[in-house]
Amino acid sequence: MRKTFERQYALGQVKIEDIQVNPKSRDAFPKLVLALKELFSNKEYNAKLFSILEDKLLKNKKPTGRPGMDLWNIFVLAQTRMSLNINIDRLHHMANHDNMLRQLMGIDTQFGVERVEVEYQSIWDNVRLLDNVDLQAINSEIVLMGHKVFKKKETEPLRLKTDSFVVKSNVHFPTDYNLLWDSARKVLNSIEKLLKTLTIRGWRKLRNWARELKNLYRSFAQSAKKSEDTRKKIAAQYLEKAKLLEAKTLKTLAELSPIDAAAHKLTISKLKYYIEMLTKHIDLTERRVIKGETIEHAEKVFSIFETYTRWINKGKLHPPVELGVPLAITTDQFHLITDFELLTDKSDSQSVIGISERVLPKFSVGLWSFDKGFFSKENKDKLAASISELVMPKKGKLNKTENEHEHRKEFIAGRHAHSAVESNINELEHRGLDRCPDRGETHFRTYVGLGVCAYNLHRIGAELQRQALQRLRSAKAA
């Protein structure tokens, strides 16, 4: 049985509404605490947050059984992790020893009341539940709350900026020969799992297979400065051993009885995938190294584990190549991220229509700026009909009309203001979106969504802290 939050405070329980934050603190955590306190205390946004969480996490669940972690605590822990860019180990320590976090979670006690301890596994299991939550919807509610904090006039139109950057995935630099070793290693690991419960003949020297393949992989990896003939000879030995492993594994799979195959369905499914990857990278390595072919980009795989990973070359000096997924963000004049989208199979220009269809029904937009990567005639025509000042520089040569349009005072001012989005991207990377440590595409998407929410909450908290400090100074001056 899981609750949103236990509204009836117990004897000795410290209230969330009573949290005191030093308005002069320069640390990131107090800012997050102020924003989350505001979110919890405001009945309107509190109800909307819990409505989204309940719809995804409590729907079709029976209101019986052991008590689970409250939805509020799950959300607080996830946001703390992202805002401070820490791992689960540090989060576990804070959940048990940081009084401010414990008070924010509603588990801090006094007067000798029994202390609540949070287990590591409980944090790990519960934070991962947010994979099912619509984080885009939660972020929209956070942004609306932020506008109440920042805006002096309700009718003030937004001045938006859209740009993209790469959120790196948890992968090593890919080459065909090291992905071949990854595939072979996982094939052997899967066989080892099957050997624990099944009697499979012919794998007495399993560890020897792993040792020999790893030695051959290392020899080839270190042969870059050797002659072409020597390099090909080492590659041929490496490929020969990999082909023997492929043939032996396929033979083992063919000999498994249907009953054994059904009993170990998941392991065998993974094994078949790793054999497929092994076959693919034997072929790619042989064609490139032995036959001297140039491999087409579309044929390459950049990770056998994080298969959604893209090879991004944005023409930058450092780093020249990034491995991950581009994230398009749209920020306003208050530096809040009003919209975000992972571009797993889109270019920048292909994302504009979708972004506009999500943003324009929600907000009044006076100015919207993009860089040249987002330009297309269709994008410009569609957005120009809805926005009074669209700053979308054209790629390539300008005709006379376009040249006059892009040299207007308002257009130039919009282009200059657009660079502020780079500071937003830099801060996002400090909220954990430089590199995602979580594995799997679902967890990657969740990690990004939580990072955007944490960024916005940090921005709102910073403004609340500034306002509190201003009130404090005004009171002293009076």
MIKE-464873 format. One line per field, with one value per residue (C-alpha): residue number from 1; residue in one letter; y, x, z. Coordinates in steps of 0.1 Angstrom, whole numbers, padded with zeros to 4 digits. Example, Ala and Ser with C-alpha at 12.3 -4.5 7.8 and 13.67 -1.06 7.14 Angstrom:
! MIKE-464873
k	(1 | 2)
r	(a | s)
Y	(-0045 | -0011)
X	(0123 | 0137)
Z	(0078 | 0071)
! end
This chain:
! MIKE-464873
k	(1 | 2 | 3 | 4 | 5 | 6 | 7 | 8 | 9 | 10 | 11 | 12 | 13 | 14 | 15 | 16 | 17 | 18 | 19 | 20 | 21 | 22 | 23 | 24 | 25 | 26 | 27 | 28 | 29 | 30 | 31 | 32 | 33 | 34 | 35 | 36 | 37 | 38 | 39 | 40 | 41 | 42 | 43 | 44 | 45 | 46 | 47 | 48 | 49 | 50 | 51 | 52 | 53 | 54 | 55 | 56 | 57 | 58 | 59 | 60 | 61 | 62 | 63 | 64 | 65 | 66 | 67 | 68 | 69 | 70 | 71 | 72 | 73 | 74 | 75 | 76 | 77 | 78 | 79 | 80 | 81 | 82 | 83 | 84 | 85 | 86 | 87 | 88 | 89 | 90 | 91 | 92 | 93 | 94 | 95 | 96 | 97 | 98 | 99 | 100 | 101 | 102 | 103 | 104 | 105 | 106 | 107 | 108 | 109 | 110 | 111 | 112 | 113 | 114 | 115 | 116 | 117 | 118 | 119 | 120 | 121 | 122 | 123 | 124 | 125 | 126 | 127 | 128 | 129 | 130 | 131 | 132 | 133 | 134 | 135 | 136 | 137 | 138 | 139 | 140 | 141 | 142 | 143 | 144 | 145 | 146 | 147 | 148 | 149 | 150 | 151 | 152 | 153 | 154 | 155 | 156 | 157 | 158 | 159 | 160 | 161 | 162 | 163 | 164 | 165 | 166 | 167 | 168 | 169 | 170 | 171 | 172 | 173 | 174 | 175 | 176 | 177 | 178 | 179 | 180 | 181 | 182 | 183 | 184 | 185 | 186 | 187 | 188 | 189 | 190 | 191 | 192 | 193 | 194 | 195 | 196 | 197 | 198 | 199 | 200 | 201 | 202 | 203 | 204 | 205 | 206 | 207 | 208 | 209 | 210 | 211 | 212 | 213 | 214 | 215 | 216 | 217 | 218 | 219 | 220 | 221 | 222 | 223 | 224 | 225 | 226 | 227 | 228 | 229 | 230 | 231 | 232 | 233 | 234 | 235 | 236 | 237 | 238 | 239 | 240 | 241 | 242 | 243 | 244 | 245 | 246 | 247 | 248 | 249 | 250 | 251 | 252 | 253 | 254 | 255 | 256 | 257 | 258 | 259 | 260 | 261 | 262 | 263 | 264 | 265 | 266 | 267 | 268 | 269 | 270 | 271 | 272 | 273 | 274 | 275 | 276 | 277 | 278 | 279 | 280 | 281 | 282 | 283 | 284 | 285 | 286 | 287 | 288 | 289 | 290 | 291 | 292 | 293 | 294 | 295 | 296 | 297 | 298 | 299 | 300 | 301 | 302 | 303 | 304 | 305 | 306 | 307 | 308 | 309 | 310 | 311 | 312 | 313 | 314 | 315 | 316 | 317 | 318 | 319 | 320 | 321 | 322 | 323 | 324 | 325 | 326 | 327 | 328 | 329 | 330 | 331 | 332 | 333 | 334 | 335 | 336 | 337 | 338 | 339 | 340 | 341 | 342 | 343 | 344 | 345 | 346 | 347 | 348 | 349 | 350 | 351 | 352 | 353 | 354 | 355 | 356 | 357 | 358 | 359 | 360 | 361 | 362 | 363 | 364 | 365 | 366 | 367 | 368 | 369 | 370 | 371 | 372 | 373 | 374 | 375 | 376 | 377 | 378 | 379 | 380 | 381 | 382 | 383 | 384 | 385 | 386 | 387 | 388 | 389 | 390 | 391 | 392 | 393 | 394 | 395 | 396 | 397 | 398 | 399 | 400 | 401 | 402 | 403 | 404 | 405 | 406 | 407 | 408 | 409 | 410 | 411 | 412 | 413 | 414 | 415 | 416 | 417 | 418 | 419 | 420 | 421 | 422 | 423 | 424 | 425 | 426 | 427 | 428 | 429 | 430 | 431 | 432 | 433 | 434 | 435 | 436 | 437 | 438 | 439 | 440 | 441 | 442 | 443 | 444 | 445 | 446 | 447 | 448 | 449 | 450 | 451 | 452 | 453 | 454 | 455 | 456 | 457 | 458 | 459 | 460 | 461 | 462 | 463 | 464 | 465 | 466 | 467 | 468 | 469 | 470 | 471 | 472 | 473 | 474 | 475 | 476 | 477 | 478)
r	(m | r | k | t | f | e | r | q | y | a | l | g | q | v | k | i | e | d | i | q | v | n | p | k | s | r | d | a | f | p | k | l | v | l | a | l | k | e | l | f | s | n | k | e | y | n | a | k | l | f | s | i | l | e | d | k | l | l | k | n | k | k | p | t | g | r | p | g | m | d | l | w | n | i | f | v | l | a | q | t | r | m | s | l | n | i | n | i | d | r | l | h | h | m | a | n | h | d | n | m | l | r | q | l | m | g | i | d | t | q | f | g | v | e | r | v | e | v | e | y | q | s | i | w | d | n | v | r | l | l | d | n | v | d | l | q | a | i | n | s | e | i | v | l | m | g | h | k | v | f | k | k | k | e | t | e | p | l | r | l | k | t | d | s | f | v | v | k | s | n | v | h | f | p | t | d | y | n | l | l | w | d | s | a | r | k | v | l | n | s | i | e | k | l | l | k | t | l | t | i | r | g | w | r | k | l | r | n | w | a | r | e | l | k | n | l | y | r | s | f | a | q | s | a | k | k | s | e | d | t | r | k | k | i | a | a | q | y | l | e | k | a | k | l | l | e | a | k | t | l | k | t | l | a | e | l | s | p | i | d | a | a | a | h | k | l | t | i | s | k | l | k | y | y | i | e | m | l | t | k | h | i | d | l | t | e | r | r | v | i | k | g | e | t | i | e | h | a | e | k | v | f | s | i | f | e | t | y | t | r | w | i | n | k | g | k | l | h | p | p | v | e | l | g | v | p | l | a | i | t | t | d | q | f | h | l | i | t | d | f | e | l | l | t | d | k | s | d | s | q | s | v | i | g | i | s | e | r | v | l | p | k | f | s | v | g | l | w | s | f | d | k | g | f | f | s | k | e | n | k | d | k | l | a | a | s | i | s | e | l | v | m | p | k | k | g | k | l | n | k | t | e | n | e | h | e | h | r | k | e | f | i | a | g | r | h | a | h | s | a | v | e | s | n | i | n | e | l | e | h | r | g | l | d | r | c | p | d | r | g | e | t | h | f | r | t | y | v | g | l | g | v | c | a | y | n | l | h | r | i | g | a | e | l | q | r | q | a | l | q | r | l | r | s | a | k | a | a)
Y	(0000 | 0033 | 0068 | 0102 | 0116 | 0110 | 0143 | 0136 | 0145 | 0121 | 0132 | 0144 | 0147 | 0179 | 0196 | 0203 | 0238 | 0247 | 0242 | 0272 | 0280 | 0304 | 0331 | 0338 | 0302 | 0298 | 0260 | 0243 | 0222 | 0250 | 0264 | 0230 | 0228 | 0262 | 0253 | 0219 | 0234 | 0259 | 0231 | 0211 | 0241 | 0254 | 0233 | 0239 | 0226 | 0200 | 0185 | 0185 | 0169 | 0141 | 0136 | 0129 | 0106 | 0087 | 0082 | 0064 | 0048 | 0039 | 0032 | -0003 | -0010 | -0024 | -0002 | -0031 | -0047 | -0035 | 0003 | 0015 | 0047 | 0078 | 0094 | 0127 | 0110 | 0093 | 0126 | 0145 | 0118 | 0118 | 0156 | 0157 | 0132 | 0153 | 0188 | 0179 | 0155 | 0127 | 0089 | 0066 | 0060 | 0097 | 0100 | 0071 | 0089 | 0122 | 0105 | 0091 | 0119 | 0152 | 0169 | 0193 | 0165 | 0143 | 0172 | 0178 | 0141 | 0144 | 0117 | 0139 | 0134 | 0149 | 0144 | 0109 | 0095 | 0064 | 0074 | 0063 | 0048 | 0046 | 0015 | 0017 | -0008 | 0010 | 0042 | 0023 | 0005 | 0034 | 0061 | 0038 | 0038 | 0073 | 0056 | 0053 | 0090 | 0117 | 0140 | 0165 | 0171 | 0175 | 0199 | 0220 | 0224 | 0234 | 0260 | 0274 | 0276 | 0293 | 0319 | 0328 | 0334 | 0353 | 0372 | 0406 | 0408 | 0377 | 0388 | 0392 | 0372 | 0348 | 0354 | 0319 | 0304 | 0269 | 0250 | 0215 | 0197 | 0161 | 0142 | 0115 | 0079 | 0055 | 0039 | 0036 | 0049 | 0023 | 0005 | -0026 | -0047 | -0036 | -0041 | -0076 | -0083 | -0069 | -0093 | -0123 | -0115 | -0113 | -0146 | -0163 | -0147 | -0160 | -0195 | -0193 | -0185 | -0215 | -0238 | -0230 | -0249 | -0269 | -0297 | -0285 | -0304 | -0288 | -0258 | -0271 | -0245 | -0215 | -0192 | -0201 | -0189 | -0156 | -0153 | -0161 | -0137 | -0109 | -0113 | -0113 | -0082 | -0064 | -0075 | -0060 | -0028 | -0023 | -0030 | 0005 | 0014 | -0020 | -0028 | -0034 | -0071 | -0077 | -0059 | -0081 | -0112 | -0104 | -0094 | -0128 | -0147 | -0126 | -0132 | -0169 | -0173 | -0153 | -0174 | -0206 | -0192 | -0182 | -0218 | -0235 | -0213 | -0219 | -0256 | -0254 | -0236 | -0262 | -0290 | -0275 | -0293 | -0273 | -0277 | -0262 | -0235 | -0225 | -0226 | -0202 | -0180 | -0147 | -0158 | -0175 | -0145 | -0123 | -0149 | -0149 | -0111 | -0112 | -0139 | -0116 | -0088 | -0111 | -0121 | -0085 | -0073 | -0102 | -0092 | -0054 | -0060 | -0085 | -0061 | -0031 | -0045 | -0076 | -0065 | -0027 | -0017 | 0016 | 0008 | 0029 | 0049 | 0033 | -0002 | 0008 | 0001 | 0024 | 0002 | -0033 | -0023 | 0013 | 0008 | 0042 | 0059 | 0082 | 0094 | 0132 | 0153 | 0190 | 0204 | 0215 | 0216 | 0200 | 0175 | 0167 | 0137 | 0130 | 0097 | 0100 | 0116 | 0153 | 0171 | 0201 | 0226 | 0257 | 0283 | 0316 | 0350 | 0337 | 0309 | 0282 | 0253 | 0253 | 0223 | 0195 | 0166 | 0139 | 0138 | 0100 | 0099 | 0136 | 0164 | 0199 | 0212 | 0182 | 0189 | 0225 | 0217 | 0192 | 0217 | 0245 | 0223 | 0216 | 0251 | 0275 | 0261 | 0266 | 0300 | 0334 | 0339 | 0373 | 0363 | 0330 | 0325 | 0296 | 0290 | 0281 | 0243 | 0246 | 0265 | 0252 | 0271 | 0251 | 0258 | 0295 | 0299 | 0279 | 0297 | 0332 | 0330 | 0326 | 0347 | 0384 | 0382 | 0350 | 0348 | 0319 | 0327 | 0312 | 0287 | 0298 | 0329 | 0355 | 0373 | 0410 | 0407 | 0381 | 0402 | 0432 | 0411 | 0397 | 0431 | 0447 | 0460 | 0435 | 0405 | 0414 | 0419 | 0385 | 0368 | 0384 | 0374 | 0338 | 0331 | 0331 | 0296 | 0284 | 0292 | 0273 | 0243 | 0246 | 0246 | 0216 | 0197 | 0206 | 0191 | 0157 | 0160 | 0159 | 0121 | 0097 | 0069 | 0049 | 0021 | 0014 | 0038 | 0040 | 0050 | 0074 | 0092 | 0094 | 0107 | 0135 | 0144 | 0145 | 0166 | 0192 | 0193 | 0196 | 0225 | 0244 | 0238 | 0251 | 0282 | 0288 | 0282 | 0307 | 0333 | 0325 | 0328 | 0362 | 0375 | 0362 | 0380 | 0412 | 0411 | 0405 | 0435 | 0457 | 0447 | 0456 | 0489 | 0498)
X	(0000 | 0015 | 0003 | 0008 | 0019 | 0006 | -0011 | -0017 | 0015 | 0025 | 0037 | 0073 | 0072 | 0087 | 0064 | 0076 | 0060 | 0083 | 0116 | 0139 | 0165 | 0193 | 0186 | 0223 | 0233 | 0251 | 0247 | 0224 | 0204 | 0187 | 0174 | 0159 | 0144 | 0127 | 0112 | 0100 | 0086 | 0066 | 0054 | 0042 | 0026 | 0007 | -0025 | -0031 | 0003 | 0005 | -0028 | -0016 | 0017 | 0001 | -0025 | 0001 | 0021 | -0010 | -0022 | 0010 | 0021 | -0011 | -0035 | -0050 | -0031 | -0050 | -0051 | -0038 | -0005 | 0027 | 0032 | 0055 | 0075 | 0052 | 0050 | 0063 | 0094 | 0101 | 0099 | 0120 | 0148 | 0148 | 0151 | 0178 | 0198 | 0196 | 0199 | 0231 | 0243 | 0251 | 0249 | 0226 | 0252 | 0255 | 0217 | 0213 | 0237 | 0218 | 0184 | 0196 | 0219 | 0209 | 0183 | 0170 | 0164 | 0147 | 0125 | 0116 | 0107 | 0085 | 0105 | 0125 | 0115 | 0121 | 0112 | 0128 | 0104 | 0117 | 0139 | 0130 | 0158 | 0158 | 0173 | 0196 | 0176 | 0144 | 0158 | 0170 | 0138 | 0114 | 0133 | 0132 | 0094 | 0094 | 0102 | 0064 | 0056 | 0049 | 0078 | 0068 | 0035 | 0052 | 0077 | 0048 | 0033 | 0066 | 0070 | 0036 | 0045 | 0078 | 0060 | 0039 | 0071 | 0090 | 0063 | 0052 | 0025 | 0003 | -0001 | 0036 | 0044 | 0073 | 0106 | 0118 | 0151 | 0155 | 0188 | 0201 | 0231 | 0241 | 0234 | 0261 | 0251 | 0270 | 0292 | 0329 | 0343 | 0332 | 0353 | 0344 | 0371 | 0362 | 0325 | 0335 | 0351 | 0320 | 0298 | 0321 | 0324 | 0286 | 0281 | 0305 | 0288 | 0254 | 0268 | 0282 | 0247 | 0232 | 0259 | 0248 | 0215 | 0220 | 0244 | 0259 | 0288 | 0319 | 0323 | 0349 | 0374 | 0350 | 0374 | 0402 | 0380 | 0376 | 0413 | 0424 | 0399 | 0408 | 0445 | 0439 | 0417 | 0444 | 0471 | 0451 | 0443 | 0480 | 0490 | 0483 | 0519 | 0529 | 0532 | 0500 | 0509 | 0515 | 0483 | 0463 | 0479 | 0468 | 0433 | 0430 | 0439 | 0414 | 0386 | 0394 | 0389 | 0357 | 0343 | 0351 | 0332 | 0302 | 0301 | 0304 | 0276 | 0252 | 0258 | 0250 | 0218 | 0207 | 0214 | 0192 | 0160 | 0127 | 0121 | 0154 | 0150 | 0116 | 0129 | 0157 | 0139 | 0153 | 0189 | 0187 | 0170 | 0199 | 0224 | 0209 | 0211 | 0248 | 0255 | 0239 | 0261 | 0292 | 0284 | 0279 | 0312 | 0332 | 0319 | 0326 | 0361 | 0370 | 0357 | 0375 | 0408 | 0414 | 0396 | 0403 | 0366 | 0351 | 0321 | 0290 | 0278 | 0243 | 0259 | 0277 | 0266 | 0279 | 0271 | 0257 | 0241 | 0229 | 0216 | 0199 | 0233 | 0240 | 0274 | 0271 | 0295 | 0286 | 0318 | 0331 | 0368 | 0363 | 0349 | 0349 | 0325 | 0299 | 0281 | 0246 | 0213 | 0207 | 0183 | 0163 | 0154 | 0133 | 0139 | 0121 | 0134 | 0133 | 0156 | 0130 | 0129 | 0093 | 0098 | 0123 | 0126 | 0151 | 0159 | 0166 | 0157 | 0153 | 0175 | 0172 | 0151 | 0127 | 0119 | 0106 | 0070 | 0065 | 0080 | 0057 | 0026 | 0034 | 0044 | 0021 | -0012 | 0002 | 0019 | 0017 | 0049 | 0062 | 0096 | 0112 | 0148 | 0166 | 0200 | 0207 | 0204 | 0167 | 0160 | 0137 | 0113 | 0084 | 0094 | 0098 | 0065 | 0045 | 0059 | 0059 | 0021 | 0018 | 0047 | 0052 | 0090 | 0106 | 0144 | 0154 | 0185 | 0185 | 0212 | 0232 | 0230 | 0204 | 0184 | 0177 | 0144 | 0159 | 0190 | 0169 | 0148 | 0178 | 0195 | 0165 | 0173 | 0148 | 0162 | 0198 | 0188 | 0170 | 0201 | 0223 | 0199 | 0198 | 0233 | 0219 | 0206 | 0242 | 0244 | 0212 | 0227 | 0258 | 0237 | 0217 | 0250 | 0257 | 0223 | 0235 | 0228 | 0264 | 0264 | 0237 | 0249 | 0217 | 0214 | 0187 | 0167 | 0138 | 0160 | 0179 | 0147 | 0136 | 0170 | 0168 | 0132 | 0141 | 0172 | 0151 | 0126 | 0155 | 0170 | 0136 | 0131 | 0166 | 0159 | 0126 | 0143 | 0170 | 0144 | 0125 | 0158 | 0165 | 0131 | 0135 | 0169 | 0154 | 0126 | 0152 | 0173 | 0142 | 0131 | 0166 | 0166 | 0133)
Z	(0000 | -0011 | -0002 | -0017 | 0018 | 0053 | 0060 | 0096 | 0113 | 0141 | 0176 | 0174 | 0135 | 0122 | 0097 | 0061 | 0063 | 0092 | 0073 | 0078 | 0051 | 0054 | 0027 | 0024 | 0016 | -0017 | -0018 | -0043 | -0019 | 0001 | -0032 | -0041 | -0006 | -0010 | -0043 | -0031 | 0001 | -0021 | -0044 | -0013 | 0005 | -0026 | -0027 | -0064 | -0076 | -0049 | -0061 | -0097 | -0089 | -0069 | -0095 | -0122 | -0098 | -0086 | -0122 | -0131 | -0099 | -0080 | -0108 | -0107 | -0074 | -0044 | -0012 | 0009 | 0017 | 0032 | 0033 | 0006 | 0003 | -0001 | -0036 | -0021 | -0007 | -0040 | -0059 | -0033 | -0034 | -0072 | -0074 | -0047 | -0067 | -0099 | -0083 | -0065 | -0093 | -0068 | -0069 | -0049 | -0023 | -0014 | -0016 | 0009 | 0033 | 0030 | 0035 | 0069 | 0081 | 0065 | 0088 | 0061 | 0036 | 0063 | 0073 | 0036 | 0033 | 0064 | 0084 | 0107 | 0144 | 0178 | 0215 | 0215 | 0189 | 0171 | 0142 | 0107 | 0087 | 0049 | 0033 | 0003 | -0017 | -0009 | -0025 | -0055 | -0062 | -0055 | -0075 | -0105 | -0104 | -0119 | -0153 | -0157 | -0149 | -0174 | -0165 | -0193 | -0176 | -0142 | -0157 | -0172 | -0137 | -0122 | -0150 | -0143 | -0106 | -0116 | -0136 | -0106 | -0087 | -0114 | -0133 | -0123 | -0149 | -0157 | -0193 | -0200 | -0232 | -0231 | -0250 | -0259 | -0270 | -0284 | -0287 | -0284 | -0268 | -0264 | -0232 | -0232 | -0226 | -0204 | -0231 | -0239 | -0272 | -0298 | -0323 | -0342 | -0325 | -0289 | -0296 | -0309 | -0275 | -0256 | -0276 | -0270 | -0233 | -0229 | -0248 | -0224 | -0194 | -0206 | -0211 | -0176 | -0162 | -0180 | -0167 | -0131 | -0136 | -0168 | -0178 | -0211 | -0226 | -0241 | -0219 | -0194 | -0205 | -0204 | -0186 | -0210 | -0239 | -0222 | -0214 | -0249 | -0266 | -0242 | -0249 | -0287 | -0283 | -0264 | -0289 | -0317 | -0298 | -0292 | -0328 | -0342 | -0346 | -0362 | -0399 | -0419 | -0424 | -0387 | -0378 | -0403 | -0389 | -0353 | -0365 | -0384 | -0352 | -0332 | -0358 | -0361 | -0323 | -0324 | -0352 | -0333 | -0303 | -0326 | -0340 | -0307 | -0291 | -0320 | -0316 | -0279 | -0285 | -0311 | -0286 | -0258 | -0252 | -0256 | -0218 | -0209 | -0234 | -0220 | -0184 | -0193 | -0218 | -0207 | -0206 | -0240 | -0255 | -0243 | -0255 | -0290 | -0291 | -0281 | -0308 | -0333 | -0322 | -0323 | -0359 | -0369 | -0355 | -0368 | -0403 | -0397 | -0383 | -0411 | -0439 | -0424 | -0413 | -0436 | -0468 | -0464 | -0469 | -0456 | -0434 | -0440 | -0410 | -0412 | -0406 | -0374 | -0339 | -0311 | -0281 | -0278 | -0245 | -0250 | -0285 | -0287 | -0286 | -0316 | -0330 | -0329 | -0348 | -0344 | -0359 | -0325 | -0317 | -0283 | -0282 | -0319 | -0314 | -0287 | -0280 | -0267 | -0277 | -0286 | -0262 | -0275 | -0248 | -0249 | -0222 | -0215 | -0202 | -0166 | -0177 | -0170 | -0194 | -0208 | -0231 | -0238 | -0262 | -0268 | -0305 | -0308 | -0345 | -0355 | -0366 | -0350 | -0379 | -0378 | -0341 | -0345 | -0355 | -0326 | -0301 | -0313 | -0311 | -0274 | -0265 | -0283 | -0268 | -0233 | -0234 | -0251 | -0270 | -0281 | -0294 | -0302 | -0313 | -0329 | -0344 | -0380 | -0373 | -0368 | -0400 | -0428 | -0449 | -0436 | -0400 | -0406 | -0424 | -0398 | -0368 | -0383 | -0385 | -0347 | -0333 | -0337 | -0337 | -0350 | -0350 | -0372 | -0393 | -0427 | -0438 | -0468 | -0489 | -0483 | -0509 | -0506 | -0486 | -0463 | -0458 | -0448 | -0425 | -0406 | -0403 | -0385 | -0350 | -0333 | -0352 | -0342 | -0306 | -0306 | -0320 | -0293 | -0265 | -0279 | -0265 | -0230 | -0237 | -0235 | -0198 | -0193 | -0210 | -0188 | -0157 | -0169 | -0172 | -0136 | -0127 | -0140 | -0177 | -0189 | -0188 | -0178 | -0155 | -0158 | -0182 | -0207 | -0229 | -0205 | -0176 | -0199 | -0208 | -0171 | -0160 | -0186 | -0175 | -0138 | -0146 | -0164 | -0134 | -0110 | -0130 | -0130 | -0093 | -0086 | -0106 | -0088 | -0054 | -0062 | -0069 | -0037 | -0018 | -0035 | -0025 | 0011 | 0013 | -0001 | 0025 | 0052 | 0041 | 0038 | 0074 | 0087 | 0068 | 0083)
! end
